[in-house]
Amino acid sequence: MHGVKIIGISGGSGSGKTTIVRKISEIIPDFLFIPQDNYYKSAEYINNKNITAFNFDHPEAFDNELILKQLKTLKNFKAVDMPQYDFVHHRRMDQYIKIEPKKLIIFEGIMIFFDKRIRDLLDLKLFVDTPDDIRFIRRLKRDTTERGRTVESVIQQYLEVVRPGHYEFIEPTKMYADLIIPEGGFNQNALKVLIPFLKNISDQD
C-alpha cells in the first residue's frame, strides 16, 4: 500500500479555502493540489447578460464521474490527466495536465462533500465557515478582476443562484466535516493544529 491520503477542503465560494491551501504550501511543499473548479462542465453560451443560464452552484455543474475516477486512480498511486477550465469563456480547455500521485493530496472545492462516493474517498474533511458578507466581497473582487465579469452580473448571479445554492447544497454538507475552520486561512489557531497533522502524513514513508 502506498498510503495515499486525500484531504478535502470545502466551504462556500470566497470562504478562504485557497488561502488555507497557500498557508499549507508555505510549510509543506510536497503535496498534490486538485481544485474541484477544474471539473466544471462546459457552458460556452454563458456571458455577463445571461450568467444564470448555467447554474455553477449546483452539484450537477461538475463532472462528478471524472472526479471519482481520477481520485480513485490517484489513490492507487497512478497518474491522471487533470482537466483545465477557462473561466472567462466558461469551458473546459483542450489542454490537460498530467499529474503524478503523492502521499498527500489536497482536494478543494465548494461541493466536494455532496456526492457520497467522492466524500468516502476523503481521509480528512475540513469545512471553512466564513460569513456571507465577507464571502460575497471576495467573490465580487475575484470575478471582476480575474474572470471578466461585470459588477451587475456578479450581483445577479449571487442573489439568484449562488446564495440559494450555498444554503441548499453546500451549508448542509458541513455536517460531514471532521474539522470546521472559521475564517479560513486567517484562523491561526486552526492552522497550528492542522499543519503538523498534514506534515506527519507527508513525512511518512
Backbone as a printed PyTorch tensor [residue, N CA C, xyz], in Angstrom:
tensor([[[  0.8310,  -1.2050,   0.0000],
         [  0.0000,   0.0000,   0.0000],
         [  0.8640,   1.2530,   0.0000]],

        [[  0.4480,   2.2370,  -0.7600],
         [  1.2030,   3.4820,  -0.8300],
         [  0.7490,   4.4720,   0.2360]],

        [[ -0.4000,   4.2320,   0.8580],
         [ -0.8540,   5.1000,   1.9400],
         [ -1.1880,   6.5050,   1.5000]],

        [[ -1.7670,   6.6540,   0.3140],
         [ -2.1640,   7.9730,  -0.1700],
         [ -3.3140,   8.5070,   0.6810]],

        [[ -3.1750,   9.7380,   1.1550],
         [ -4.2190,  10.3810,   1.9520],
         [ -4.7660,  11.5800,   1.1840]],

        [[ -6.0980,  11.6590,   1.0900],
         [ -6.7300,  12.7910,   0.4200],
         [ -7.4410,  13.6510,   1.4650]],

        [[ -7.0320,  14.9010,   1.5390],
         [ -7.6390,  15.8590,   2.4570],
         [ -8.6070,  16.7290,   1.6680]],

        [[ -9.8620,  16.7620,   2.0740],
         [-10.8590,  17.5680,   1.4020],
         [-11.0930,  18.8760,   2.1270]],

        [[-11.0280,  19.9850,   1.3980],
         [-11.2920,  21.3020,   1.9740],
         [-12.4800,  21.9150,   1.2420]],

        [[-13.5980,  22.0740,   1.9660],
         [-14.8080,  22.6060,   1.3640],
         [-15.2410,  23.8890,   2.0750]],

        [[-16.3140,  24.4800,   1.5650],
         [-16.8210,  25.7390,   2.1030],
         [-17.3800,  26.5680,   0.9610]],

        [[-18.1170,  27.5870,   1.2780],
         [-18.7360,  28.4190,   0.2610],
         [-17.7260,  29.1770,  -0.5820]],

        [[-18.1910,  29.6730,  -1.7160],
         [-17.3500,  30.4700,  -2.6010],
         [-16.8520,  31.7160,  -1.8670]],

        [[-15.5270,  31.9130,  -1.8670],
         [-14.9470,  33.0630,  -1.1850],
         [-14.7390,  32.8640,   0.3030]],

        [[-14.8330,  31.6280,   0.7740],
         [-14.7110,  31.3760,   2.2160],
         [-13.2730,  31.3970,   2.7100]],

        [[-12.3190,  31.2050,   1.8150],
         [-10.9170,  31.2000,   2.2240],
         [-10.2470,  29.8420,   2.0730]],

        [[-10.8390,  28.9750,   1.2700],
         [-10.2790,  27.6390,   1.0610],
         [ -8.8820,  27.7120,   0.4410]],

        [[ -8.7500,  28.5410,  -0.5940],
         [ -7.4660,  28.6490,  -1.2930],
         [ -6.4040,  29.2450,  -0.3880]],

        [[ -6.7970,  30.1390,   0.5000],
         [ -5.8400,  30.7250,   1.4430],
         [ -5.2800,  29.6550,   2.3590]],

        [[ -6.1240,  28.7370,   2.8010],
         [ -5.6400,  27.6350,   3.6380],
         [ -4.6270,  26.7950,   2.8700]],

        [[ -4.9360,  26.4950,   1.6140],
         [ -4.0100,  25.7040,   0.8040],
         [ -2.6710,  26.4310,   0.6630]],

        [[ -2.7270,  27.7470,   0.4550],
         [ -1.4940,  28.5210,   0.3220],
         [ -0.6890,  28.5040,   1.6170]],

        [[ -1.3730,  28.6170,   2.7480],
         [ -0.6940,  28.5750,   4.0470],
         [ -0.0270,  27.2170,   4.2590]],

        [[ -0.7350,  26.1560,   3.8690],
         [ -0.1640,  24.8160,   3.9860],
         [  1.0820,  24.6810,   3.1210]],

        [[  1.0270,  25.2310,   1.8990],
         [  2.1430,  25.0990,   0.9560],
         [  3.3990,  25.8230,   1.4350]],

        [[  3.2390,  26.8120,   2.2970],
         [  4.3930,  27.5290,   2.8330],
         [  5.2210,  26.6530,   3.7650]],

        [[  4.5960,  25.6030,   4.3050],
         [  5.2800,  24.7350,   5.2590],
         [  5.4490,  23.3220,   4.7260]],

        [[  4.4730,  22.8710,   3.9290],
         [  4.5050,  21.5160,   3.3730],
         [  4.4520,  21.6260,   1.8450]],

        [[  5.5960,  21.7020,   1.1920],
         [  5.5950,  21.9060,  -0.2600],
         [  5.2510,  20.6530,  -1.0630]],

        [[  5.4200,  19.4740,  -0.4600],
         [  5.3040,  18.2350,  -1.2130],
         [  3.9080,  17.6250,  -1.0900]],

        [[  2.9430,  18.2170,  -1.7850],
         [  1.6110,  17.6290,  -1.8660],
         [  1.0200,  17.9380,  -3.2340]],

        [[ -0.0260,  17.1990,  -3.5810],
         [ -0.7060,  17.4040,  -4.8530],
         [ -1.9980,  18.1700,  -4.6020]],

        [[ -2.1900,  19.2700,  -5.3150],
         [ -3.3840,  20.1010,  -5.1500],
         [ -4.3240,  19.8960,  -6.3200]],

        [[ -5.5750,  19.5730,  -6.0150],
         [ -6.5950,  19.3710,  -7.0540],
         [ -7.7940,  20.2700,  -6.7560]],

        [[ -8.0450,  21.2840,  -7.5780],
         [ -9.2340,  22.1280,  -7.3900],
         [-10.4480,  21.5350,  -8.0970]],

        [[-11.5550,  21.4400,  -7.3820],
         [-12.7920,  20.9440,  -7.9940],
         [-13.2160,  21.8140,  -9.1710]],

        [[-12.8720,  23.0980,  -9.1450],
         [-13.2300,  24.0240, -10.2220],
         [-12.7760,  23.5300, -11.5930]],

        [[-11.6860,  22.7580, -11.6400],
         [-11.1920,  22.2630, -12.9180],
         [-12.1660,  21.2900, -13.5820]],

        [[-13.1140,  20.7870, -12.8110],
         [-14.0120,  19.7470, -13.3050],
         [-15.4140,  20.2700, -13.6240]],

        [[-15.5560,  21.5930, -13.7430],
         [-16.8360,  22.1410, -14.1970],
         [-17.1300,  21.6650, -15.6180]],

        [[-18.4070,  21.4840, -15.9030],
         [-18.8190,  21.1740, -17.2700],
         [-18.7970,  22.4550, -18.1090]],

        [[-18.5940,  22.3050, -19.3890],
         [-18.5290,  23.4730, -20.2820],
         [-19.9020,  24.1270, -20.4280]],

        [[-19.8900,  25.4580, -20.4950],
         [-21.1200,  26.2370, -20.7080],
         [-20.7400,  27.4860, -21.4930]],

        [[-20.3070,  27.2710, -22.7260],
         [-19.7500,  28.3600, -23.5370],
         [-20.7760,  29.4130, -23.9160]],

        [[-22.0430,  29.1020, -23.7860],
         [-23.0950,  30.0530, -24.1380],
         [-23.3090,  31.1190, -23.0660]],

        [[-22.6100,  31.0080, -21.9590],
         [-22.7830,  31.9350, -20.8440],
         [-22.0090,  33.2310, -21.1000]],

        [[-22.6250,  34.3670, -20.7340],
         [-21.9340,  35.6530, -20.7590],
         [-22.4880,  36.5190, -19.6310]],

        [[-22.0370,  37.7580, -19.5590],
         [-22.4620,  38.6440, -18.4690],
         [-23.9660,  38.9120, -18.4760]],

        [[-24.5910,  38.7760, -19.6400],
         [-26.0150,  39.0880, -19.7410],
         [-26.9150,  37.9030, -19.3790]],

        [[-26.4070,  36.6860, -19.5510],
         [-27.2380,  35.5140, -19.2300],
         [-26.5180,  34.5870, -18.2450]],

        [[-25.8590,  35.1850, -17.2790],
         [-24.9450,  34.4700, -16.3950],
         [-25.6330,  33.3590, -15.6030]],

        [[-26.9400,  33.4560, -15.3820],
         [-27.6140,  32.4270, -14.5940],
         [-28.2080,  31.3110, -15.4660]],

        [[-27.9150,  31.3260, -16.7680],
         [-28.4440,  30.2860, -17.6520],
         [-27.7930,  28.9300, -17.3770]],

        [[-26.6420,  28.9350, -16.7410],
         [-25.9940,  27.7000, -16.2880],
         [-25.7050,  27.8760, -14.8090]],

        [[-26.1550,  26.9340, -13.9940],
         [-26.0100,  27.0660, -12.5470],
         [-24.7050,  26.4260, -12.0800]],

        [[-23.7000,  27.2670, -11.8700],
         [-22.4040,  26.7860, -11.3920],
         [-22.4540,  26.3900,  -9.9170]],

        [[-23.5610,  26.6690,  -9.2570],
         [-23.6950,  26.3790,  -7.8330],
         [-24.6760,  25.2360,  -7.5900]],

        [[-24.6310,  24.2700,  -8.4910],
         [-25.4350,  23.0570,  -8.3810],
         [-24.4950,  21.8550,  -8.5140]],

        [[-24.7390,  20.7780,  -7.7870],
         [-23.8520,  19.6110,  -7.8650],
         [-23.6710,  19.0610,  -9.2740]],

        [[-24.7000,  19.1960, -10.1220],
         [-24.6110,  18.6640, -11.4770],
         [-23.7560,  19.5320, -12.4010]],

        [[-23.2680,  20.6660, -11.9000],
         [-22.3940,  21.5160, -12.7130],
         [-21.0190,  20.8980, -12.8830]],

        [[-20.7080,  19.9200, -12.0380],
         [-19.3870,  19.2880, -12.0680],
         [-19.4410,  17.9200, -12.7480]],

        [[-18.3170,  17.5440, -13.3470],
         [-18.1710,  16.2140, -13.9320],
         [-17.7830,  15.2560, -12.8030]],

        [[-18.7790,  14.8550, -12.0310],
         [-18.5150,  14.0590, -10.8300],
         [-17.9840,  12.6700, -11.1490]],

        [[-18.3750,  12.1170, -12.2950],
         [-17.8670,  10.7980, -12.6690],
         [-16.3650,  10.8410, -12.9220]],

        [[-15.9110,  11.9130, -13.5560],
         [-14.4710,  12.0500, -13.8110],
         [-13.7210,  12.3000, -12.5060]],

        [[-14.2940,  13.1170, -11.6310],
         [-13.6700,  13.3500, -10.3180],
         [-13.4760,  12.0320,  -9.5880]],

        [[-14.5440,  11.2460,  -9.5220],
         [-14.4990,   9.9630,  -8.8230],
         [-13.4410,   9.0490,  -9.4250]],

        [[-13.4380,   8.9590, -10.7430],
         [-12.4850,   8.0860, -11.4260],
         [-11.0440,   8.5090, -11.1590]],

        [[-10.7780,   9.8210, -11.2360],
         [ -9.4010,  10.2750, -11.0900],
         [ -8.9170,  10.2010,  -9.6460]],

        [[ -9.7860,  10.4600,  -8.6890],
         [ -9.3780,  10.3280,  -7.2910],
         [ -9.0630,   8.8700,  -6.9570]],

        [[ -9.8610,   7.9500,  -7.4710],
         [ -9.5900,   6.5290,  -7.2440],
         [ -8.2620,   6.1180,  -7.8660]],

        [[ -7.9920,   6.6420,  -9.0590],
         [ -6.7320,   6.3330,  -9.7400],
         [ -5.5450,   6.8410,  -8.9430]],

        [[ -5.6510,   8.0710,  -8.4370],
         [ -4.5670,   8.6480,  -7.6360],
         [ -4.3820,   7.8850,  -6.3300]],

        [[ -5.4870,   7.4140,  -5.7470],
         [ -5.3980,   6.6040,  -4.5260],
         [ -4.6140,   5.3210,  -4.7740]],

        [[ -4.7090,   4.8290,  -6.0040],
         [ -3.9570,   3.6390,  -6.3880],
         [ -2.5500,   3.9710,  -6.8640]],

        [[ -2.1510,   5.2130,  -6.6380],
         [ -0.8130,   5.7130,  -6.9480],
         [ -0.4930,   5.6320,  -8.4400]],

        [[ -1.4670,   6.0580,  -9.2360],
         [ -1.2720,   6.1450, -10.6770],
         [ -1.5780,   7.5630, -11.1500]],

        [[ -0.9120,   7.9900, -12.2040],
         [ -1.0580,   9.3550, -12.7210],
         [ -2.3900,   9.5230, -13.4580]],

        [[ -2.8610,  10.7700, -13.5190],
         [ -4.0730,  11.0930, -14.2740],
         [ -3.8340,  12.3630, -15.0880]],

        [[ -4.6780,  12.5650, -16.0930],
         [ -4.6570,  13.7950, -16.8800],
         [ -5.7630,  14.7100, -16.3590]],

        [[ -5.3970,  15.7110, -15.5810],
         [ -6.3770,  16.5980, -14.9580],
         [ -6.8370,  17.6720, -15.9390]],

        [[ -8.1490,  17.8680, -16.0580],
         [ -8.6510,  18.9070, -16.9700],
         [ -8.3310,  20.3090, -16.4640]],

        [[ -8.3880,  21.2680, -17.3790],
         [ -8.2130,  22.6800, -17.0570],
         [ -9.4700,  23.4270, -17.4970]],

        [[ -9.8140,  24.4990, -16.7810],
         [-11.0620,  25.2050, -17.0900],
         [-10.8000,  26.6830, -17.3530]],

        [[-11.4270,  27.1870, -18.4090],
         [-11.3280,  28.5990, -18.7960],
         [-12.5480,  29.3240, -18.2410]],

        [[-12.3550,  30.1050, -17.1820],
         [-13.4790,  30.7570, -16.5170],
         [-13.9350,  32.0330, -17.2270]],

        [[-13.1340,  32.5240, -18.1380],
         [-13.5570,  33.6890, -18.9130],
         [-14.5700,  33.2630, -19.9750]],

        [[-14.3000,  32.0980, -20.6030],
         [-15.1730,  31.5990, -21.6710],
         [-16.0530,  30.4410, -21.2110]],

        [[-15.9420,  30.0720, -19.9440],
         [-16.8130,  29.0570, -19.3290],
         [-16.7610,  27.7210, -20.0700]],

        [[-15.5550,  27.2290, -20.2820],
         [-15.4500,  25.9560, -20.9830],
         [-14.2030,  25.1900, -20.5320]],

        [[-14.2960,  23.8790, -20.6750],
         [-13.1230,  23.0520, -20.4130],
         [-12.1300,  23.2430, -21.5460]],

        [[-10.8940,  23.4510, -21.1830],
         [ -9.8590,  23.7040, -22.1810],
         [ -9.4400,  22.4070, -22.8620]],

        [[ -8.8000,  22.5410, -24.0030],
         [ -8.3160,  21.3710, -24.7340],
         [ -7.1020,  20.7470, -24.0510]],

        [[ -6.3770,  21.5690, -23.2880],
         [ -5.1730,  21.0880, -22.6380],
         [ -5.4930,  20.3990, -21.3110]],

        [[ -4.7930,  19.3030, -21.0730],
         [ -4.8520,  18.5990, -19.7930],
         [ -3.4640,  18.6150, -19.1740]],

        [[ -3.4070,  18.5020, -17.8590],
         [ -2.1230,  18.4520, -17.1720],
         [ -1.9580,  17.0720, -16.5460]],

        [[ -0.8810,  16.3940, -16.9050],
         [ -0.6180,  15.0890, -16.2970],
         [ -0.0900,  15.3050, -14.8880]],

        [[ -0.7590,  14.7280, -13.9090],
         [ -0.3250,  14.8830, -12.5260],
         [  0.0210,  13.5210, -11.9400]],

        [[  1.1490,  13.4910, -11.2610],
         [  1.6210,  12.2710, -10.6220],
         [  1.0910,  12.2130,  -9.1820]],

        [[  0.7900,  11.0380,  -8.6860],
         [  0.2720,  10.9220,  -7.3180],
         [  1.3310,  11.2560,  -6.2690]],

        [[  0.8660,  11.7170,  -5.1350],
         [  1.7230,  11.9520,  -3.9830],
         [  1.0410,  11.3700,  -2.7490]],

        [[  1.8130,  11.2180,  -1.6840],
         [  1.2400,  10.6430,  -0.4610],
         [  0.1650,  11.5410,   0.1270]],

        [[  0.3010,  12.8570,  -0.0860],
         [ -0.6810,  13.8140,   0.4190],
         [ -1.3270,  14.5370,  -0.7520]],

        [[ -2.6540,  14.4330,  -0.8340],
         [ -3.4130,  15.1120,  -1.8810],
         [ -4.4250,  16.0300,  -1.1980]],

        [[ -4.5020,  17.2740,  -1.6630],
         [ -5.5000,  18.2110,  -1.1510],
         [ -6.5000,  18.4960,  -2.2610]],

        [[ -7.7380,  18.1400,  -1.9980],
         [ -8.8360,  18.3180,  -2.9570],
         [ -9.7410,  19.4110,  -2.4080]],

        [[ -9.8930,  20.4950,  -3.1740],
         [-10.5790,  21.6950,  -2.6570],
         [-11.7200,  22.0980,  -3.5730]],

        [[-12.8750,  22.4340,  -2.9790],
         [-13.9890,  22.8900,  -3.7850],
         [-15.2590,  23.0670,  -2.9740]],

        [[-16.2390,  23.7350,  -3.5850],
         [-17.4480,  24.0960,  -2.8420],
         [-18.3660,  22.9100,  -2.5670]],

        [[-18.2980,  21.8680,  -3.4090],
         [-19.2550,  20.7640,  -3.2540],
         [-18.5950,  19.3990,  -3.1970]],

        [[-17.3990,  19.3430,  -2.6600],
         [-16.6830,  18.0620,  -2.6500],
         [-17.2540,  17.0760,  -1.6410]],

        [[-18.1090,  17.5350,  -0.7150],
         [-18.7170,  16.6210,   0.2520],
         [-20.1180,  16.1740,  -0.1670]],

        [[-20.6360,  16.6890,  -1.2680],
         [-22.0400,  16.4380,  -1.6170],
         [-22.2640,  14.9970,  -2.0860]],

        [[-21.4070,  14.5120,  -2.9670],
         [-21.5400,  13.1580,  -3.5130],
         [-20.8930,  12.1760,  -2.5420]],

        [[-21.6900,  11.2520,  -2.0100],
         [-21.1780,  10.3170,  -1.0020],
         [-20.0170,   9.4820,  -1.5290]],

        [[-20.0680,   9.1130,  -2.8070],
         [-18.9950,   8.2980,  -3.3810],
         [-17.6540,   9.0340,  -3.3160]],

        [[-17.6840,  10.3210,  -3.5950],
         [-16.4720,  11.1350,  -3.5330],
         [-16.0970,  11.4050,  -2.0800]],

        [[-17.0910,  11.7160,  -1.2900],
         [-16.8560,  12.0070,   0.1360],
         [-16.1640,  10.8410,   0.8420]],

        [[-16.5530,   9.6310,   0.4940],
         [-15.9910,   8.4530,   1.1520],
         [-14.5350,   8.1990,   0.7890]],

        [[-14.0370,   8.8620,  -0.2520],
         [-12.6240,   8.7200,  -0.6220],
         [-11.7220,   9.6490,   0.1800]],

        [[-12.3230,  10.5870,   0.9020],
         [-11.5450,  11.5900,   1.6250],
         [-11.1730,  11.0880,   3.0160]],

        [[ -9.9020,  11.2450,   3.3630],
         [ -9.4120,  10.7580,   4.6550],
         [ -9.5970,  11.7780,   5.7690]],

        [[ -9.6990,  13.0470,   5.4080],
         [ -9.9600,  14.1060,   6.3780],
         [-10.7640,  15.1870,   5.6710]],

        [[-11.8420,  15.6230,   6.3110],
         [-12.7340,  16.6030,   5.6800],
         [-12.7610,  17.8850,   6.5100]],

        [[-12.3820,  18.9930,   5.8640],
         [-12.3510,  20.3020,   6.5080],
         [-13.3990,  21.1990,   5.8640]],

        [[-14.1100,  21.9530,   6.6740],
         [-15.0920,  22.8920,   6.1490],
         [-14.7380,  24.2910,   6.6370]],

        [[-14.5700,  25.2140,   5.6790],
         [-14.2140,  26.5940,   6.0010],
         [-15.4980,  27.4020,   6.1340]],

        [[-15.7380,  27.9360,   7.2990],
         [-17.0010,  28.6090,   7.6250],
         [-16.7570,  30.1060,   7.7670]],

        [[-17.2350,  30.8730,   6.7740],
         [-16.9850,  32.3110,   6.7260],
         [-18.3010,  33.0500,   6.4790]],

        [[-18.5290,  34.1840,   7.1400],
         [-19.7840,  34.9280,   6.9790],
         [-20.0920,  35.2980,   5.5300]],

        [[-21.3960,  35.3720,   5.2330],
         [-21.8470,  35.6360,   3.8640],
         [-21.2810,  36.9190,   3.2770]],

        [[-21.2660,  37.9870,   4.0660],
         [-20.8510,  39.2750,   3.5080],
         [-19.3780,  39.2550,   3.1020]],

        [[-18.5520,  38.6040,   3.8890],
         [-17.1300,  38.5140,   3.5510],
         [-16.9390,  37.6720,   2.2920]],

        [[-17.6580,  36.5720,   2.2010],
         [-17.5440,  35.7130,   1.0210],
         [-17.9930,  36.4470,  -0.2480]],

        [[-19.0700,  37.2190,  -0.1390],
         [-19.5540,  37.9370,  -1.3130],
         [-18.5420,  38.9820,  -1.7730]],

        [[-17.9590,  39.7280,  -0.8490],
         [-16.9780,  40.7490,  -1.2140],
         [-15.7810,  40.1160,  -1.9120]],

        [[-15.3010,  38.9970,  -1.3810],
         [-14.1660,  38.3070,  -2.0010],
         [-14.5260,  37.8200,  -3.4080]],

        [[-15.7370,  37.2860,  -3.5500],
         [-16.1860,  36.7920,  -4.8550],
         [-16.3080,  37.9280,  -5.8540]],

        [[-16.8460,  39.0550,  -5.4210],
         [-17.0030,  40.2140,  -6.2910],
         [-15.6540,  40.6940,  -6.8100]],

        [[-14.6820,  40.7880,  -5.9310],
         [-13.3470,  41.2470,  -6.3250],
         [-12.6920,  40.2570,  -7.2860]],

        [[-12.8190,  38.9710,  -6.9820],
         [-12.2000,  37.9460,  -7.8360],
         [-12.8150,  37.9130,  -9.2240]],

        [[-14.1470,  37.8720,  -9.2960],
         [-14.8090,  37.7000, -10.5860],
         [-14.6620,  38.9050, -11.5060]],

        [[-14.5810,  40.1140, -10.9310],
         [-14.4300,  41.3120, -11.7670],
         [-12.9880,  41.5090, -12.2190]],

        [[-12.0220,  41.0620, -11.4220],
         [-10.6180,  41.2700, -11.7810],
         [-10.0140,  40.1020, -12.5460]],

        [[-10.5160,  38.8620, -12.3140],
         [ -9.8880,  37.6880, -12.9070],
         [-10.7450,  36.9930, -13.9630]],

        [[-12.0530,  37.2120, -13.9500],
         [-12.9220,  36.4040, -14.8010],
         [-13.7770,  37.2200, -15.7740]],

        [[-13.4080,  38.4960, -15.9580],
         [-14.0690,  39.3100, -16.9650],
         [-15.5310,  39.6050, -16.6940]],

        [[-15.9210,  39.6360, -15.4360],
         [-17.3190,  39.8090, -15.0760],
         [-17.6260,  41.2640, -14.7360]],

        [[-18.8710,  41.6650, -14.9430],
         [-19.3170,  42.9900, -14.5190],
         [-19.8610,  42.8960, -13.0990]],

        [[-19.8620,  44.0240, -12.3960],
         [-20.3950,  44.0510, -11.0360],
         [-21.8570,  43.6130, -11.0300]],

        [[-22.6190,  44.0910, -12.0180],
         [-24.0450,  43.7660, -12.0830],
         [-24.2690,  42.2700, -12.2600]],

        [[-23.4640,  41.6100, -13.0960],
         [-23.6580,  40.1780, -13.3320],
         [-23.2680,  39.3630, -12.1030]],

        [[-22.2490,  39.8140, -11.3830],
         [-21.8430,  39.1090, -10.1630],
         [-22.9450,  39.1850,  -9.1130]],

        [[-23.5380,  40.3730,  -8.9680],
         [-24.6220,  40.5550,  -8.0010],
         [-25.8340,  39.7140,  -8.3860]],

        [[-26.1860,  39.7440,  -9.6680],
         [-27.3350,  38.9600, -10.1280],
         [-27.1180,  37.4720,  -9.8770]],

        [[-25.9390,  36.9880, -10.2410],
         [-25.6460,  35.5680, -10.0520],
         [-25.6650,  35.1880,  -8.5760]],

        [[-25.1200,  36.0640,  -7.7540],
         [-25.0710,  35.7670,  -6.3120],
         [-26.4820,  35.6490,  -5.7340]],

        [[-27.3410,  36.6000,  -6.0600],
         [-28.6890,  36.6080,  -5.4950],
         [-29.5690,  35.4740,  -6.0370]],

        [[-29.4070,  35.1540,  -7.3340],
         [-30.3120,  34.1930,  -7.9640],
         [-29.8690,  32.7410,  -7.8240]],

        [[-28.5530,  32.4860,  -7.8120],
         [-28.1160,  31.0850,  -7.7570],
         [-27.0460,  30.7860,  -6.7020]],

        [[-26.1090,  31.7100,  -6.4890],
         [-25.0110,  31.4160,  -5.5720],
         [-25.5060,  31.2960,  -4.1330]],

        [[-26.2220,  32.2950,  -3.6690],
         [-26.7110,  32.2650,  -2.2840],
         [-27.6970,  31.1140,  -2.0560]],

        [[-28.7200,  30.9380,  -2.9460],
         [-29.6120,  29.7870,  -2.7560],
         [-28.8730,  28.4510,  -2.8210]],

        [[-27.9230,  28.3490,  -3.7580],
         [-27.1610,  27.1140,  -3.8990],
         [-26.3230,  26.8080,  -2.6690]],

        [[-25.7940,  27.8650,  -2.0620],
         [-24.9800,  27.6700,  -0.8600],
         [-25.8080,  27.0290,   0.2460]],

        [[-26.9970,  27.5590,   0.4700],
         [-27.8140,  27.0610,   1.5810],
         [-28.4960,  25.7310,   1.2670]],

        [[-28.6560,  25.4170,  -0.0280],
         [-29.2740,  24.1390,  -0.3770],
         [-28.2680,  23.0060,  -0.4840]],

        [[-27.0740,  23.2910,  -1.0480],
         [-26.1440,  22.2170,  -1.3620],
         [-24.8290,  22.2330,  -0.5850]],

        [[-24.3720,  23.3960,  -0.1350],
         [-23.0510,  23.4880,   0.4790],
         [-23.1260,  23.4970,   2.0020]],

        [[-23.8880,  24.4270,   2.5490],
         [-24.0010,  24.5500,   4.0040],
         [-24.3990,  23.2290,   4.6760]],

        [[-25.3600,  22.4610,   4.1190],
         [-25.7280,  21.1960,   4.7730],
         [-24.5880,  20.1860,   4.8640]],

        [[-23.5940,  20.2720,   3.9530],
         [-22.5060,  19.2950,   3.9790],
         [-21.5130,  19.5630,   5.1030]],

        [[-21.7030,  20.6650,   5.8050],
         [-20.8390,  20.9620,   6.9540],
         [-20.9190,  19.8480,   7.9940]],

        [[-22.0460,  19.1510,   8.0280],
         [-22.2410,  18.0710,   8.9990],
         [-21.2670,  16.9120,   8.7830]],

        [[-20.7160,  16.8090,   7.5810],
         [-19.7860,  15.7190,   7.2890],
         [-18.3400,  16.0640,   7.6500]],

        [[-18.0770,  17.3030,   8.0010],
         [-16.7040,  17.7480,   8.2480],
         [-16.1410,  17.1550,   9.5330]],

        [[-14.8730,  16.8030,   9.4830],
         [-14.1540,  16.3740,  10.6860],
         [-13.6840,  17.5750,  11.4850]],

        [[-13.4620,  18.6820,  10.7750],
         [-12.9890,  19.9050,  11.4260],
         [-13.5950,  21.1060,  10.7070]],

        [[-14.2070,  22.0100,  11.4580],
         [-14.7560,  23.2440,  10.9080],
         [-13.8270,  24.3900,  11.2660]],

        [[-13.4270,  25.1590,  10.2520],
         [-12.4580,  26.2420,  10.4630],
         [-13.1280,  27.5840,  10.1760]],

        [[-13.4540,  28.3500,  11.1930],
         [-13.9870,  29.6990,  10.9690],
         [-12.9050,  30.6130,  10.3900]],

        [[-13.2940,  31.4410,   9.4300],
         [-12.4130,  32.4750,   8.8610],
         [-11.2460,  31.9280,   8.0390]],

        [[-11.2830,  30.6740,   7.6890],
         [-10.3100,  30.1260,   6.7500],
         [ -8.8590,  30.2910,   7.1360]],

        [[ -8.0420,  30.7170,   6.1520],
         [ -6.5970,  30.8040,   6.3340],
         [ -6.1560,  31.8660,   7.3190]],

        [[ -7.0930,  32.6830,   7.8010],
         [ -6.7320,  33.7020,   8.7870],
         [ -6.9080,  33.1900,  10.2170]],

        [[ -7.3540,  31.9440,  10.3570],
         [ -7.5260,  31.3350,  11.6720],
         [ -6.2220,  30.6410,  12.0500]],

        [[ -5.3590,  31.3790,  12.7270],
         [ -4.0270,  30.8660,  13.0440],
         [ -4.0660,  29.6690,  13.9820]],

        [[ -4.9970,  29.6710,  14.9280],
         [ -5.0700,  28.5530,  15.8720],
         [ -5.4240,  27.2500,  15.1660]],

        [[ -6.3640,  27.3290,  14.2110],
         [ -6.7320,  26.1210,  13.4670],
         [ -5.5590,  25.6170,  12.6290]],

        [[ -4.8200,  26.5410,  12.0270],
         [ -3.6750,  26.1490,  11.2170],
         [ -2.5780,  25.5090,  12.0560]],

        [[ -2.4060,  25.9730,  13.2950],
         [ -1.4020,  25.3870,  14.1840],
         [ -1.7160,  23.9320,  14.4970]],

        [[ -2.9990,  23.5910,  14.5220],
         [ -3.4080,  22.2090,  14.7600],
         [ -3.3220,  21.3860,  13.4760]],

        [[ -3.7510,  21.9740,  12.3720],
         [ -3.8670,  21.2520,  11.1110],
         [ -2.5240,  20.9390,  10.4740]],

        [[ -1.6320,  21.9030,  10.3930],
         [ -0.3990,  21.7440,   9.6270],
         [  0.5030,  20.6380,  10.1790]],

        [[  0.7080,  20.5250,  11.4980],
         [  1.5270,  19.3980,  11.9840],
         [  0.9350,  18.0390,  11.6200]],

        [[ -0.3910,  17.9470,  11.6200],
         [ -1.0490,  16.7020,  11.2420],
         [ -0.7520,  16.3570,   9.7830]],

        [[ -0.8550,  17.3570,   8.9070],
         [ -0.5840,  17.1220,   7.4890],
         [  0.9000,  16.8400,   7.2450]],

        [[  1.7470,  17.5200,   7.9930],
         [  3.1840,  17.3180,   7.8450],
         [  3.5630,  15.8810,   8.2140]],

        [[  2.8930,  15.3520,   9.2110],
         [  3.1390,  13.9830,   9.6260],
         [  2.7870,  12.9950,   8.5070]],

        [[  1.7030,  13.2830,   7.7950],
         [  1.3050,  12.4270,   6.6650],
         [  2.3380,  12.4980,   5.5460]],

        [[  2.7620,  13.7200,   5.1960],
         [  3.6850,  13.8940,   4.0790],
         [  5.0630,  13.3350,   4.3820]],

        [[  5.4160,  13.2210,   5.6710],
         [  6.7420,  12.7180,   6.0610],
         [  6.7830,  11.2070,   6.1890]],

        [[  5.6260,  10.5520,   6.1700],
         [  5.5830,   9.1140,   6.3430],
         [  6.2000,   8.4000,   5.1470]],

        [[  6.8790,   7.3020,   5.4240],
         [  7.4740,   6.5070,   4.3510],
         [  6.4360,   5.5920,   3.7220]]])
